[in-house]
Amino acid sequence: MSVTSKEVKVGETACNKEGGSEFAAAEGKKTTACNGKEGSPWTAGGTLPSGKSEEGDWSYFDSNAIAGEKTTAISFGIPLKTAPTAHFIPEGTPAASDPTGCKGTVAKPEADAGNLCVFAQHAIGNTTAVVFWDPQSGNIGGEAAGTAGTLVYFTAGAGTVILTGTWAVTGN
Protein backbone atom coordinates (compact mmCIF):
# COMPACT_ATOMS: atom_id res chain seq x y z
CA MET A 1 0.00 0.00 0.00
CA SER A 2 1.36 3.45 -0.87
CA VAL A 3 0.50 6.81 0.61
CA THR A 4 0.78 10.14 -1.19
CA SER A 5 0.73 13.59 0.31
CA LYS A 6 0.04 17.09 -0.90
CA GLU A 7 0.18 20.49 0.71
CA VAL A 8 -3.01 22.10 1.98
CA LYS A 9 -2.28 25.78 1.49
CA VAL A 10 -3.23 28.44 4.03
CA GLY A 11 -6.63 29.81 3.05
CA GLU A 12 -7.99 26.55 1.56
CA THR A 13 -11.15 25.30 3.24
CA ALA A 14 -9.51 22.07 4.42
CA CYS A 15 -7.78 22.48 7.79
CA ASN A 16 -9.92 25.50 8.72
CA LYS A 17 -7.84 27.67 6.35
CA GLU A 18 -4.73 27.17 8.55
CA GLY A 19 -2.87 24.96 6.07
CA GLY A 20 -1.27 21.56 6.54
CA SER A 21 -0.97 18.31 4.58
CA GLU A 22 -3.44 15.87 3.02
CA PHE A 23 -2.57 12.16 2.89
CA ALA A 24 -4.24 9.68 0.52
CA ALA A 25 -3.97 5.88 0.65
CA ALA A 26 -4.25 3.63 -2.42
CA GLU A 27 -7.81 2.58 -1.53
CA GLY A 28 -9.01 6.20 -1.71
CA LYS A 29 -8.99 6.98 2.03
CA LYS A 30 -7.85 10.52 2.86
CA THR A 31 -6.83 12.24 6.03
CA THR A 32 -5.25 15.58 6.91
CA ALA A 33 -2.63 16.83 9.33
CA CYS A 34 -3.43 20.47 9.97
CA ASN A 35 -1.39 23.32 11.32
CA GLY A 36 -2.51 24.54 14.73
CA LYS A 37 -2.76 28.00 16.12
CA GLU A 38 0.53 29.81 16.47
CA GLY A 39 1.77 29.41 20.05
CA SER A 40 3.20 32.86 20.71
CA PRO A 41 4.34 34.18 23.01
CA TRP A 42 5.40 30.82 24.39
CA THR A 43 7.42 29.92 21.30
CA ALA A 44 11.09 30.67 20.74
CA GLY A 45 11.59 34.37 20.17
CA GLY A 46 8.44 35.34 22.10
CA THR A 47 8.32 37.44 25.25
CA LEU A 48 6.54 36.94 28.55
CA PRO A 49 3.03 38.42 28.28
CA SER A 50 1.99 41.30 30.49
CA GLY A 51 0.73 40.00 33.83
CA LYS A 52 2.21 36.51 33.35
CA SER A 53 4.93 35.27 35.70
CA GLU A 54 7.85 32.91 35.74
CA GLU A 55 9.93 31.85 38.72
CA GLY A 56 13.01 29.91 39.63
CA ASP A 57 15.81 29.20 42.08
CA TRP A 58 19.19 30.85 42.44
CA SER A 59 22.28 29.92 44.43
CA TYR A 60 25.94 30.62 45.09
CA PHE A 61 28.22 28.11 46.83
CA ASP A 62 31.96 28.18 47.49
CA SER A 63 33.44 26.07 50.29
CA ASN A 64 36.81 27.80 50.05
CA ALA A 65 36.03 31.34 48.93
CA ILE A 66 38.67 33.98 48.58
CA ALA A 67 37.47 37.32 49.95
CA GLY A 68 36.12 39.62 47.26
CA GLU A 69 33.35 40.23 44.75
CA LYS A 70 30.99 37.38 43.81
CA THR A 71 28.15 36.96 41.32
CA THR A 72 25.59 34.36 40.38
CA ALA A 73 23.12 34.53 37.51
CA ILE A 74 19.35 34.61 37.30
CA SER A 75 18.18 33.87 33.75
CA PHE A 76 14.59 34.16 32.58
CA GLY A 77 13.33 31.20 30.55
CA ILE A 78 11.17 33.59 28.53
CA PRO A 79 12.60 37.09 28.03
CA LEU A 80 10.60 40.20 28.92
CA LYS A 81 9.49 43.02 26.62
CA THR A 82 11.04 45.59 28.96
CA ALA A 83 13.49 45.31 31.84
CA PRO A 84 11.91 44.83 35.27
CA THR A 85 12.77 46.60 38.51
CA ALA A 86 14.74 44.18 40.70
CA HIS A 87 14.22 43.87 44.46
CA PHE A 88 16.12 41.79 47.03
CA ILE A 89 14.27 40.38 50.03
CA PRO A 90 16.75 39.20 52.69
CA GLU A 91 16.33 35.94 54.60
CA GLY A 92 13.77 36.20 57.42
CA THR A 93 12.11 39.39 56.13
CA PRO A 94 8.43 39.40 57.18
CA ALA A 95 6.03 39.46 54.21
CA ALA A 96 4.60 42.75 55.46
CA SER A 97 8.04 44.31 54.92
CA ASP A 98 8.43 43.20 51.28
CA PRO A 99 9.32 46.03 48.90
CA THR A 100 6.61 47.53 46.73
CA GLY A 101 6.03 45.20 43.78
CA CYS A 102 6.94 42.03 45.70
CA LYS A 103 4.83 39.61 47.68
CA GLY A 104 4.84 35.98 48.59
CA THR A 105 7.56 34.02 50.35
CA VAL A 106 10.75 32.19 49.51
CA ALA A 107 8.58 29.05 49.19
CA LYS A 108 6.14 30.82 46.84
CA PRO A 109 7.72 33.95 45.37
CA GLU A 110 5.45 36.46 43.64
CA ALA A 111 6.04 39.69 41.77
CA ASP A 112 3.73 42.42 40.49
CA ALA A 113 3.92 43.39 36.80
CA GLY A 114 7.27 44.92 35.87
CA ASN A 115 9.09 43.57 38.93
CA LEU A 116 11.71 40.93 39.69
CA CYS A 117 11.56 39.78 43.32
CA VAL A 118 14.59 37.86 44.58
CA PHE A 119 14.06 36.11 47.92
CA ALA A 120 17.00 34.84 50.01
CA GLN A 121 16.54 31.50 51.76
CA HIS A 122 19.97 30.84 53.25
CA ALA A 123 22.89 33.19 53.76
CA ILE A 124 25.98 31.55 55.26
CA GLY A 125 29.31 33.33 55.45
CA ASN A 126 30.41 36.91 55.78
CA THR A 127 28.54 38.65 52.92
CA THR A 128 27.52 42.22 52.24
CA ALA A 129 24.21 43.46 50.92
CA VAL A 130 23.15 42.18 47.53
CA VAL A 131 22.81 44.47 44.55
CA PHE A 132 22.02 43.58 40.95
CA TRP A 133 24.09 43.82 37.79
CA ASP A 134 22.37 43.94 34.41
CA PRO A 135 24.76 42.21 32.01
CA GLN A 136 22.93 43.63 28.97
CA SER A 137 23.42 47.31 29.88
CA GLY A 138 26.30 47.01 32.34
CA ASN A 139 24.29 48.86 35.01
CA ILE A 140 25.05 47.90 38.60
CA GLY A 141 22.71 48.89 41.38
CA GLY A 142 19.94 47.97 43.73
CA GLU A 143 17.29 47.60 41.01
CA ALA A 144 19.30 46.72 37.85
CA ALA A 145 17.98 43.89 35.67
CA GLY A 146 17.71 43.20 31.97
CA THR A 147 15.07 41.63 29.78
CA ALA A 148 16.87 38.24 29.96
CA GLY A 149 17.83 38.26 33.66
CA THR A 150 20.33 39.74 36.08
CA LEU A 151 23.39 38.93 38.14
CA VAL A 152 23.16 38.78 41.94
CA TYR A 153 26.26 40.76 42.98
CA PHE A 154 27.80 40.88 46.47
CA THR A 155 31.10 40.76 48.33
CA ALA A 156 32.09 38.00 50.73
CA GLY A 157 34.84 37.20 53.19
CA ALA A 158 37.10 34.18 52.96
CA GLY A 159 35.77 30.73 53.83
CA THR A 160 32.48 29.02 53.15
CA VAL A 161 29.92 31.20 51.36
CA ILE A 162 26.42 29.95 50.60
CA LEU A 163 23.53 32.03 49.33
CA THR A 164 20.32 30.43 48.04
CA GLY A 165 16.81 31.52 47.30
CA THR A 166 14.01 31.87 44.80
CA TRP A 167 12.80 34.54 42.41
CA ALA A 168 9.70 35.57 40.50
CA VAL A 169 9.30 38.03 37.63
CA THR A 170 6.11 39.28 35.99
CA GLY A 171 5.87 40.83 32.54
CA ASN A 172 4.60 44.37 32.11
Secondary structure, DSSP 8 states (H G I E B T S, - for coil): --EEEEEE-TTSTGGGGT-EEEEEETTS-EEEEE-----TTSSTT----BT-EEEEEEEEEEEEE-SEEEEEEEE-SS--SS--EEEEE-TT--GGG--TTEEE-SSSEEE-TTEEEEEEEEEESSB---EEE-TTT--EETT---SSEEEEEEEE-SEEEEEEEEEEEEB-
